[in-house]
Amino acid sequence: MTDRCNLRCFYCMPEEGLNWLSRTELLSYEELLRISSMLVGMGVNKIRITGGEPFVRRDLMELLSSLSALNGLDELTITTNGVLTAPYVCELKRLGIRSVNLSLDTLDAARFFAITRRDEFAAVMHTLQELLKHGIDVKINTVVMQGKNTQDILPLVELTRELPVSVRFIEEMPFNGDGHQFSGIAWDYVRIMDEIRQRHPQLKKAADEPFSTSYNYNIPGHKGNVGVIAAYSRTFCGTCNRIRITPTGILKTCLYDDGVLNVRDQLRMGDSDEQIKQVLLQALNNRVVDGHEAERRAKSAASIHQSMAAIGG
């Protein structure tokens, strides 16, 4: 929806923010709806709205209302940081949105401020409460970072004891938006799971949904569940069927590529739906085998250090 965000998470962008895109560079509401309608007509049955932070864009609820009416769309979901979301939860429920991904890297207010550079922990927790109160499934997305929030792994797991939430721990990725060299991670998915097993040796592997990017686990007696997403190790690439369209209309068949098609330009050149569908199919049929190959093919190192906010994180 947008590259803008009301938080400044250090692993996503510099403290001063980014060189924000102008409104004319962003896909318009009408363009977003047209692209979505075409993709649903081609067989896409799930759409996730991301940002930046989706709720900083004023026409979000209007778009969600139109998307929810698309014939053939089975699931419409949102990824949000939760700062502005609480007032809209009732309307989300009315539109049929059954699941929301909530970005939350810590359960400690001081660490939240250190990570996000904003004092919004209470607002995010209020959103979590509202989502659960309205019966919306919540997946909490936590990026695990050495020296920043590894002490939050077990408290977040403990959250699943009494709450019906899914907590997914995500490997840190290089999309920091500041061009600094990313030297790899200390906490990969294996180490994260080892940490959880030390406290919960009875952890049991759950069945993963088809094309899932997470490995999921149940803990006996817990209402919720936990999972890990090997976003840096990229062990799930062989079954990934996801595509991504950035706020400027760049089609990415992998987070690690630097874009394979500018859909916005196709729209604004006056191409018909059928013409655009053909170039979309051509791009999708030529997707790389995995994220490592996508990174090797990227035209410049700068593409690997984009902010996640700019590529739909």
N, C-alpha and C positions, 0 to 999 in steps of 0.2 A: 504493500500500500504506500509506503513512504520510507525514506532513509532517515527521517528525523526520529529522535528518541528523547524522552524526558529524564533518562538516566545517563550516566557516563561511565558504565562499567569498564574498568581499566583493560580488560582482555578483549574489548570490542572496539574502543575508540579512544583517542586522546582526551584529556580532561577538558580542553577547550572546544571539543566537538569536532565536526567535520566541515568541509566546504559544502554546505547543504545544497541540494539540487533545487533549481527554480521550479515553479509550478508547471511551466510549459514543458520541462524535461520529463516530468512524471507522467505516467499513464493517467488519462482522465478517467472519471467514473464510467463514462460511456465506453471507453476503450477497454477498461478492465472487464466490464460486463460482456462486451462483444467477444473478447478472447476467451473468457470463461465459457460462454455459450458454445463457441466453436469446439473447444476441447471436450466439453460434456457430450456434444454431438458426435465426437470421435471416439467416445468410450471412457473418458475420464469420469469416475463416479465419486471422487472425493476431492474437495478443495480445502486447503488450509490457508487462512489469511494471516500473514505475518507483517513485520515491519523491517527495520526500525520498530517503533511501537505503533500498532494499528490505530489505537484510540486517540492519537494526536491528530489524525486526519478527520476533518469535519464530516466528510460524506461517507464515513464508514458504515453507519447504521443503515443508510439508504442503500448502499451497495449490498450489505448482508441481506436486506429484505428482498432485493431483486434476485440475488443468487439463490436464496432459499426456495424461490419459486421455479427454478430451472427444472424442466422435466428430464429425468435421468440422473440427477445429482442425488446420491444416496446419503452423503455425509458432508456437512459444512462445519469446519472447526476453526479455532483461532489460537494463535500463540501470542501471549501478552505478558508484560511485566507486572500487570495488576495495579499500577499506580492510579489509573483513571477508570478502571473497569467496573468497580462496584455499582455505580448508579445504573449501569446498563444490563445487569445480570438478569433482571426480570424480563426485559425485552429479548435478550438472547434466548432465554427459555421459550418465550412465545414464538420465536422464529424457528424453533425446532433444533437449535444447536444443543447437542447432547454432550459435547466434550470440549474442554478448554485446556490448553497447555499453559501452565503458569511458570514463568522463569523465576527461580528463587534459589540463590546460591548459599544461603545461610539462614539459620533460625536465631541468630544473634544480631540485635539492632546495631551494635557498634561495628561488627564485621560487615554488616549490610552497608553501612555508610562508607566504610573503607573500600569496599569493592565497587559500589555504584557511584560514590562521591555525591550522593543525595540522601537526605533524611526522610525516606518514604517507606520505611519498614512497616509502620502501622497501617498505612494505606493498602499495602500488598496483603497483609494478613487479614484485613477487613474483606478484601476481595475473595480470598480463600474461603472465609466463613460464609460469604454470600453465595458463592458457587455451590458449596456443599448444602447450604440451606435450601437451595432451589433444585437440588437433585441433579446437578450437572456433574458429569464425571470430570475429575481433575487429575491431570498428569503434571507433576512438579518436575521441571527440568533444572538440574543442578550441574554446573560445570565444575569439575574437581581440579583444584589448582594447588600445587605445592606451596606451602608457606602461607596460604591465604584462607583456606576453608576445609582442609582435610579433617579437622576436628569436628566438623559438622556432619560427616558421613553417618555416624551412628545415631546422633539425635534425629536426623531426617528419617533414617530407617525406623526409629522408634515412633515417629509420627504415624506410621502405618498400622501401629498396634490398635489404635482406637478410631482412626479415620479411614474411610474407604478411598484412599488416594493411591495413585501409582507414583512412586518416586524413582526417576530415572537419572542416574549419574552419567554424565557425558564427559568423555575425554576432551581436554583442552585442545583447541585448534589454532592455526596460525593467523586467523583473520582478525588482526588487532587494529587495523586501520592506521598504524603509525609508521609502517615501513621497517620497523626494527626486526632484526633477524630472529626467527623462531627456531630454537635449538632442540625441540622435542619436548616430551613430557616425562615427568617422574611417576605420575600415577596413570598407568594404562588400565584397561578394563580388567585385566587379571589381578592387578594389585588391589583395585577397588573391591572386587569380589572377595579376595582373601581377607581384607579388612572386615568385611561384613560377616564372613564365615567364622572369624575368631569369636565374635559375640553371639552369632546365631548358627551354630554348627548343624542345626536341623534344617537349614535352608534347602528348599526343593526346587528343582527346575520346573518351570511352568511351560505349557505349550505356547509357542510364539505364533502370532497371527501371520498369515501369508504375507510375504514381502516386508516383514517387520524389520526395522533398523535397530531394535533393542533386543537384548537377551533378558528374559524375564524370569522372576523367581518368586515363590511364595514362602512365607514363614508361618508355620502352624500357629494358630491362635490370633494372627493378625488380620484385621479387616481389609487392609490394603496390600500392596505388593511392591516389589522393588525390581529395578532393571538397570542394565548398563548399555550405553551406546558407544561403540568403538569408533568414534568419529575421526580420530587421528590414525588409529591402527587400520581402519577401513576393512574389517573382516566380513562385513555384510554386503559388499558391493555386488557379489554375484547374484543376489536376489533383489537388489534395489530396483524399484520401478517408478521412482519419483522424478519429477521434473520441477523446475523452479523458474519463475519469471520475476525478474527484479523490478523495482519501482520504475525503471526507465524502459522496461519492455525487453530486456535481454533474456533470451532463453538459455538456461543452464541445465544440461543433462547431468551435471555433477557439481557439487559445491566447489571442487578443486579446478574446474575448467574456467576459462576466462570469457565464456559466452560463445554460443554456437550460432545464434541468429538474433537479429534485432527485429522483434515482432512489431514494435512501435513504428519503425520506419515503414514496414510493409503496410500497416494500417493507414498511415498518413500519406503514403504515395497513392492511395486509392485502390489498392488491390482488393479483389473480391474475396469473400469467405473461402471459396473453393481454391483460389490461388494461394491463399495463406495456409490453408490446410495441407496443400501439397508440399510447401516448403517446410512446414512443421514436421510432416511425416519423414521427409528426407533427412532432416536434422536428427530426429529420434531414431531412425534406422541406422544412423552412423555414430551412435554414442560409443564412447570408449569402454574398454572392458572393466576398468575400475578407477578409483580415485588416484592411485599412484600414477597410472598412465595419463590421466587428465592433468595432473600436476606437471608431469614431464613435458606435455605438449603445450602447456600454457605459454603464451607469447612473451610474457615478461614476468619477472619476479614480483613486480608490483601487484599483479593480479592475485597472488597468493597472500598479500598483506592488505587486501581490502578490508574495510570494516564489515563485520557480519551484518550490520544494519543496512548496508548498501546492497547486499545480495540476498536479503530476505531471510535473516536469521531468526 
